[in-house]
Amino acid sequence: MANLVVSTFIGNGKMRLYLDDKVILTDSDAATVELEEEKEYVVHWFVNGDADTSYSITISSPKEAEFQLTRSIGKGGKDCGGIRF
């Protein structure tokens, strides 16, 4: 079995990071989650905070899910996104 290794950071705001429909991280944190082999997953996130607040998400494992995002929240104070692997 593979492990999902992920870390998050948010400056001034709140973040929730999900694996499928389960919250695996909130705000600035790190986690390792065991994955089933030959299954497709979705990682998605919701961010709330002051405009121009920076946040980042790093997935370092497994190889097919490697991902790096650094972004600032827009004027609306919210952002979201996701990836599938």
N, C-alpha and C positions, 0 to 999 in steps of 0.2 A: 504494500500500500504506500501511496505517496502522501506527503504532508503539504498543506498550504501554509506558507510562511508569509505573514503580512504585517506591516507596521503602518501607523497613521500618525499625522501631526496636524493640529489646527491651532492657529494663533489665538484668536478671540472669537470663539463661537462653539457650536456643537456639531458633532459628526456622528452618524451611525453607519456602520459598514456591515453589510449582510452577505452571507453565503446562502444562495437560494432565498429561503424565507426566514432564516435564523440570524439574529444579530450576533456577530462575532467580535465586534470592537465598537467602543464608544469613545469619542474624543481622541486624545493622543494616547496611543497604546501599541502593543504588539501581541501577536497571537500565532499559535501553530495549531492547525486543525487537520485531523486525519481524514483523508479522502478515499472513497472507494475507487477501485480501478475501473477503467473503461466506462465511466459515467461522465456526463456533461454537467457543468456547473455554471452558475451565474453569480458574479460578485457585483453588487451595486451599492450605491451610497447616497445619502442625503446630508446636506450641509446647510446650517443656518448660522448667520453671524453678521457682523458689521460689514458694510461694503469695503472692499479692498483687503479683507482678512485673507491671509494665505493659508492654504492647507495642502497636504501631500499624502499620497498613498503609494506604498511600495510593496509589490508582491515579488519575492525573490525565489519562490519555489512553489510548485513544480515548474520545470523549464517551459512547458507549453502555456503557462499562465503568467510568466514574467511580465511585469508591468511597472511603470514609473509615471506618476502624475504629480505635477506641482501647478497649482492654479490659485487665482484670487477670486473671492466671491464678488459677484457683480452688485450693481446698485440696488437690486431687489432684495438682497440679503439672503438669497437661497441659491443652491446649486445641487445638481444630482448627476449621476452617470452610472455606467456599468460596463462590464466586459463579460464575455462568455468564453469558456475554454473546455 
